[in-house]
Amino acid sequence: MFSRARALLAGYPELAAVLAAAALGLTVQPPLAWLDSHQGINIALAVLVASTAVTISPAALGRILPAWRSLTIALVIGVTLLPALSWAVSRIAPAGPLRDGLAAVGLAPCEIASVATTAMAGGEAALAAGVLIGSTLTTVIFAGPILRLEAVSPPAGHGTVSPGGIIASLALVVALPLAAGIVARAGVPSVSRYERPAQVTSLVAVAVLVALIAAEVHLSAGYLPVLAGLGSFCIGSAAIGWVLGLRSGRPARAALLLTTSMRDFAIAAGLAAAAFGAAAAAPLGLYGVLVLAWGTAAAGYLRRRQLAA
C-alpha cells in the first residue's frame, strides 16, 4: 500500500508538495502563524497570481473569444450558484470562524491550478484560462458585496464586513499581479523563456500558502463538520460543472468541470482573513488539499478516458 502511495505522489508532484506543506504547517505552527499575522498569505498569493499569469500565452488568450458563451455561463454560475452552495454547506459547521471560512469558498475564483489540470486532462486550456481571468475579476468586483449580503457572523473585534476594504485588498493582491503578468508575457517576448521557472514558482507559492493556512488549523472534533461541509461543496460544485459541460465537446467539458469544481483556496483564504481574521482561513488549508487531490485525480481519469476512446 505504501509503495502504491509513493508511486501516486511521484506522478503528481503538485499533490505531493501540498501534502508535505500541510504536514509542515500543522507541526511548525508558531513561526508560520507569525507570518500569517504579517501579510504572509497576501504576499504569497500575489507571487502565485503573477507567476501563473506569466504562463498564459497571448495565443491562449486569442482562443478565449470563440468560447464566449460557455465562458459567460461559467462566470455567472461562479458569482451566483457557487456562493449560494458554500453558504448552504457552511450551515453544517457551528457559528464562528470555521463557518465563516466555509462560506468564503464559493466566493473565490477558479483555482489557478485548474488551468494546468485542464491541460493534463486534454481539455481546452484556453477556455480554462478565460475562466481564470474572468472569475478573478468578478471576485474582485462581487466578493465584498456578496459577503455583506450573506451576513455571515464576524468574530468579535472585526465588526461588519467591509466590501470596499475587500475589493481594495483583492485589487492589490490579485488583480494587479494578474494584469502585470499577462502584460509582461504579451509585451516582452523574452518573458516566454521563463515559463518553466514561473511554473516552479507557482508550485512553491502554493506550497507556502498551504503551510501558512495549515498553521491556523488546530485539529479537533470541531473540524468534522468542516470536512463534511467541504466534501459537500466539492461534490456539489463538481455536479454543477458536469451539468454545465453537457452540451459542449469533450475538451470544453473537461475545462468547465475542472474550473467550476476547483475554487482557489488561497484567494478564499485571503477573503476569509480580510473579512473575519486569520482564524477563518483555517478551513481553506483543508480545502486546498482536498481540491488539488480531486483536480489531479479527475484530470488523470479524464486523460485515460480520452486515450482509451
JOSUL-V533447 format. One record per helix or strand. SS is the DSSP state (alpha for helix, beta for strand). FROM is the first residue (numbers start at 1). TO is the last residue. If there is no record, write none. Layout:
# JOSUL-V533447
ss & from & to
SS & FROM & TO
SS & FROM & TO
This chain:
# JOSUL-V533447
ss & from & to
alpha & 2 & 11
alpha & 13 & 27
alpha & 29 & 36
alpha & 40 & 54
alpha & 58 & 62
alpha & 65 & 78
alpha & 81 & 90
alpha & 97 & 107
beta & 110 & 110
alpha & 114 & 120
alpha & 125 & 150
alpha & 163 & 187
alpha & 189 & 214
alpha & 223 & 244
alpha & 250 & 261
beta & 263 & 263
alpha & 265 & 276
alpha & 278 & 308
